[in-house]
Amino acid sequence: MSLVAESAWGLARGLAVASAATLVGQGVCAVAAASSRRTGRILWCLHLVPCLTPMLLVGYAWSRFSLSLIRHPGWNQALYFLLVWVRLAPVAALIVRFAPSAMSPEAIHCHRLLGRGRAALGFWLRGRGRAACVAFAVVFLLAFGEFELASLLGIRTWTVVVFDAQVGGLALGESLRITLLPALVEAVLLMAALWLVWAHGAGHGRPPARRRSAPPALHAAVWAVVAGALAVTAVLPAFVVLRGTLRGLALMAQTLTLGGDIAASVVFAAAAAACAWLCAGWFLGGGWRGRWLGAFAFCAPGLFGALVLALGILWAFQLPGLRGLADTPAPLVVALTLLLFPFALLLRLLLAALCSGEGVHAAALLRRSASARVARAARGTLWDLRGRGQFWLLFFLFCWAYFDMTAASILAPSRMTPVQVRLYNFMHYGQTAVLSAMVCVTFLVPFVLLAGAGLMGRAVRRR
């Protein structure tokens, strides 16, 4: 099948995934708003788990089942669609809930009092519809450019075709040429999303969700979808990996050979997470009038997908002025930063919406108190209000960069191979006890670092 046909299938699949994910995202927001505060938080936490689960772990767990469907390509495609959909639905939910609206709640209420007229579509696009359309566009871009899960499940997509050609020795210029058609599709939708965001104004901050009733059928459907997504993307993969790890405990020493690769992944992920976080903070802070346009424009490279972005950066570092940096960590750090930036921007908006500005300001003033006891209490309050959220969001960004495989396979320097690349190569030979142990150790590394950072932070706060 030609790349044009693969791109057409990818376009249809991406549209279907984006539509389904946006519907689920709107349903989750409605049910969370209609529930108590505690129930809403539980729903959000469970709904975000599939998005935070590494795609490499999901693909490894389902690869053997996908292989059994090799004579049933339709069912294999359905499995791939299901896994991509449930993983990207939380992204749509976050955008629907926290994306800024171009109209104030008062304007929307006045329009509702006037009744629906010929301008109903325009008001919808400026109000609630804008967030839904942006969520649809972002999810489509992520689904259209997905590679890791498709490769592990044996699904032939345009990203798999291009990646196999590139690693198989195809010239970089030819690889970029054959990606022009998919990149053009992504560029058209991305420009439409940017126009939708910018043409109707920078937007108002979204108010906290107010309690509204939701039909019982919607509650049941949303909880069923969230439970199913949790089972197929987290519970089952964890069971498969832990079962293989228990069998391979005697061979666990073989996983120690991954130490250097794990260290390389940690360095790349930490650098990219810090850069993405700081860049998002710079765009969101200050009084620059065009910061929203600049922020969304800076999101564009990452929304093209890891494959197209990595090939573009690989080409850029072949230019005369940058050629000397081609075999250094710089290309991969730049790629990971651009990939993380849209999520960093969204997470910082989420953090700003959840944090009380008045409380943070009051705690900052009390921190300057002459009383050591008051200043110490104010520092603790600041950590509770702002520091803890920033720490967790940085950890999420670190995990996303740590588990990236596509950009690392293309841009990693020759002397620093990230662990995900090595595991991806091993996974093509099937599930084994040793490989399950390696996957388990690799997956636990961020949480070991998290525990160490927590102990260090507690010691510093005590001092």
N, C-alpha and C positions, 0 to 999 in steps of 0.2 A: 504494500500500500504506500502511495507517495506521501510526501510530507504535507502536501496540500490537503489530501484526504484526512490525514492524522490531525491536522490543524482544524479541519471542519468538525471532526468528531470531538476534539477538545473544546471547541467553541460551544457545541451543543451541550456537552457534559458540564462545562463551566457555568452556562446559563441556568441549567437545571439545579446544580449545586447551590448557586447564589440565590435562586428563588426559594429553594427549600430552607436554606440557612437563614435568610432574612425573615421568613415566616416564623421559624422557630425562635429567632431572636426577639421578634415582636411579642410572641407568646410568652416567653420567659420574662420580659420586662413587665407585661401586663399582670402576670401571676405574682411576680415579686412585689409589685406595687399594691396588689390587693391582699397580700399576706401580712402577717405581723412582721415586726422588724427582725426578730430572731429567725423566723421561717424564711424570710426573704434572703437573709445572709447565708443560710444553709443552702438554699437553692442556687444562689450565685456561686458559692464555693464548689458545689458539686458540678455545676454547669461548666466551670472553667477548667476542671481537671483534664478533659480530653484535649483541650488546646495546649495544655502544659506538658502532656505526655509526649516524649520524643517520638517522632515519626519512625525513626530507625527501630525502636523497640516494638512499635505496633506492627511494622512490616515483618520483623523477625518472627513475631508470635504467629502471624497469619500466613507466613510464606508456605508452610507445609500444607495447610488446608487449601491455599490457592493452587498449589501444584496438583492437588487431587482434582481440581476443576479444569485441568488443561484441555479436556475434551468437551467442556461446556463453557466456551468463552463468554456467553451471555451472562451466566451466573458469576463468573469471575469479574466481569465488568460491573455487575450489580454490587458485589462485595467491595470493590474499589470505590464506587460511588458512595456507598454507605459510610465507609471509613473516612473519606474526605469530607463528606457532609457533616458528620457529627463532630469532626475536629474543628471545622471552620465556623460552625454555628455560634460558639461563644464570641468569636470576633464580631460577628454581626450584632449580637446582643449588646456588646459593649458600645459599639458605635451608635446603635439605636438609642441607648440609654443616655450616653454622655456627650454625643456630638452637639456642638452649639447650634441653636436654632436661629434662623434669620428673622424671626418674628418674636416679639415679646408675648408672654402669656395673656396680657391684657388685649393685644391686637387679635389674637386667636379667639378670645372670648367674645370680643365685639363682632367679629365675623360670624361666629356661631349664632349670636343674637339676631344678626341681619338675615340669616338663612343662607342656603346654598344658592349661588347664582352662576353666571357664565364664567366667573373668575375663580370657581372652586378649585380647579386644577392648579392655578397659579398660587393660591393661598396654601394648598396642600404641599406644593413643592417648596414654598418658603417656610413652612412650619414643620409638621411631623414627617411629611413626605421626603424632605431633604435628607434627613438622617437615614431613612430607609433606602433611598437611592444611593447614597454614599456607601452604606453597608453592602448593598448589592454589588456595587462596582468593586469594592475592595475584596470581597469574598470571591468574585469572579476572577480577579487577577491572581489571587493566591491559588485558586483551584486550577486555573488554566496553565499556570507555570509550575505545577507540582511535579516533582521528579522522583524523590526518594521512595515513596510508597509504591509508585507505579513500577519502578525498577525491581523492587523486592518481590512484588506480586506477579511479575511477568506480564504487566500490562504494557502494550506498545502504544506509547504516546509520542507526540512530537518532541517532548523534552528528552525522552529515552533515546529516540533516533539521533538527535543532535549530540547528546552526551556520548553515546557509543561511537559516533563518527569522530568526535574530537579526541577521545582517549585512544581511538584506534589509529590515529596518525593523520587524520584529515588536516589540511592546512588551516590555520586560524582564519585567514581571509575567507575561505570557502565555508567554514563553520558559521561565520558571521553573516555570510550571504544567505544561507539557507534559513537563518533565523529571522530574516527581514519580514516575512509574511506574518508569523506569529507575533513578532514585536510590533508590527503595524496594528494588528488587532488590539493588542494591549494598549498601545498609544492612543487609539481612537477612544476607547472607553475611559482611559485615564484622563484625557483632555475633557471629555464630557463631565466627568465627576468634578474636575477642578473648576470647570465653568459653573457647574451647579452650586459649588461652594462659594465661589467668589462673585458671581454675577449678582447675587441677591444680598450682598453685604457680608461682612465678616462674621456677624452672628452675635447672639446674646448667650450668656451662660445659661445652661439649662437648670431650671429650678429643681429642687428635690422632688422625687416622685410622690404624688399624693395618693392616699388610700382610695382606691376605686374598686368596685365590685367586679368580679370576673365570673363567667359561667362555670359551673362545676365541671362540665365536660372539658373546658379549656385547662382547668387545674389538673384533671386526670391525664389529659394528653401530654401536657408539658412535663409532668413528673415521670410519665412513662418513657418519654423520649430521653430525658436526662438520665434516668436509671439505665436504659439500654445503651446509651452512649458511654456511660461510665463502665458498663460491663465489657463492651467490645474493645475499648481503647485503653483501659487501665487494669481491670480485674483479671481478664483473661491473659493479657501479656505478662502481668506480674506472676500469675500462676505458672505459665509456660517457662519463664526464665528461672524462677525459683526451683521448680521441679528439676530442671536440667542442672542447676547449680548444686543441688543436694547430691545428685548422682556424681558430680565431678569434683566433690570436695577433696578427694585424694589427689586430684590433678591440679588443685588450685595454685600450686607453686608455678605452673606454667604461665599464669596470668601476670606474674611479676615482670615478664618481659615487656609489658605495656607501660611500665613506669615512665619512660621518656616520652612516649606518645601522649600519655595522659597529662604530663607536665606541659607539653606544647599546647594541647587543647585548652588547658587552664589559662595559660598566658594569653593566648589569642582571645579567648572569651572575656577575660577580665578587661583587657585593653579596649575591645569593641564595646562592651557594656558601658564602661566609663565614658567613652567618646560619645556614644549615642545619647546617654543620659544628659551629659553636659550640653550637647548641641540642642536637644529638645528644650532644656531649660533656658538656653539663650534665646531661642525663637519665641518662647512663651513669656519671657520677662521683658522688661523695658517698655518703651512707648513708641517703638517703630511702627508706623502706620501700616507698612506692608508686611508685617511679620507673619500674618496668617497666610498670605499668598506665598511668601518665601518658605514657610513651613510645609505647606502642601506641595510646593514644587520640589522641596528637598525630599519629600516622601516618594516622589515618582520613581527614582531608580530602584528603590527597594521593592516597590510594588510590581516591577517587571518580572520579579522572580529571581531566584538565586542563579539559575543557569544563564539567562540572558545577561544579568548583571556581571557575573564572573567572566563571561567571554568578553564583555565590553571593557572591563578593567584589565583583563589580560592583554587586550589590544592596546589600551592606553599606556601600559607599562612597557610596551615594545617601542614606543616613540623615543627619539634620540635623547630628549631631556630626562626621561624617566627609566631608560633601559638599565641603568646601573642599579636600580632598586627592584628589578624584576624577581630576583632570587632572594629577597628579603621578606620579613614578615609584613612589610607595608601593604602590598596588594591585598592580602587576606584580611588585614585589620580594616582597611578602607571598605572592602566588600561587606564584611560583617557589620560594620557601623551603619552603612546605608541600608542593609537588610533590617537592622534592629530599629532604625530611627522611626518608622511609622508606629511601631508598637511602643517605643519610648514616649512619643508624643501623646499617644492615646492614654498610656498609663499615667503620665504626669497630669493630663487633664482629669483623669479619674481621681487621682490623689488630691488635686486642688478642689474638686467638687465635694470630696468627703471630709476634708479638713476644715475646721472652723477658723476663718481668718481672724476673727476677734480674739479667740482663745490663744492662737499662736502669737498674736501681737502682744497680748497681755503677759504671756509667759516670757516673751523676749524682753519686755520691760522689767519684769521682776528678776530676771537673770542678772541685771546690773545692780541689784540691791546691795547695800553695804553689809547686810546681814549674811553671813556665810550659810546659815541654815536656810534662809529664804532663797538665796541664789541656787543652792543645791537642789531644793525642791522645784524651783523653776526649770532647772536643767532636766530634771526627771519628767516634768510636765511637757516640756518641748519634745523630748524623745517619744512620749506617749502620743502626742498630737501629730507630730510631723516626722520625727526621725525613724520610728519603727516602720511607717509606711514606705519611706524612701528606701530603707534597707531591704524590705521585701521586694519592692519593685526592681531594685538593682539585682537582686538575686534571680528574679524571673528572667531579666534580660541576659544575665550571665548564663543561665541554663539554656536559653534559646540559642545563644552563640556557641555554647559548649557542644551542643548536640547537632550542630549544622554539619552536613556532609558534602553537599553539592559544591559550594564555594571552596571548601577545604580541598576537595579532590582536584580542583583546577588550579588554585592559586597558592597552595601551601609551598613554602620553600623546600628545597631538596633535603635539607638537613633537619627539618622539623615537621615530621608527619603527624598530623592530628590523629587521635585514637579512633575517631569515627570512620576515617578513611580505611584504616586497617580492618576494623570490624566489618565494614561494608564489603570489603573484598572477601573476607572469610565467609560471610553469610551466603555467598553464591554456591557454597559447597554443602549447604543444608544445615540442619540443627544438630549440634553435638553437645555433649556434656561440658567439654572444655570451653567451647564457644559461649554456651550459656553462662558459665562462670565468668568469662571475660566480660560479657555484656552486663552481668550483675555488678561486678566490681566497678566497671566504667560508669554505670548508672548511679552507684552509691557515692561516687567521689564528690559531686556538688553538695550532697547532704552532710558528708563528713566535714567538708570545708565550712558549711553552714553552722554545724555544731561547734567547730573551733572558733569561728568568728563570734558566735554567741558567748562562749566562755571568755574570750578576750574582752569583748564589750562589757560583760558583767564585771570583770576585774577592773577595767578602766573606770567604770561608773562608781565602784566602791572606793577607789582611790580619790 
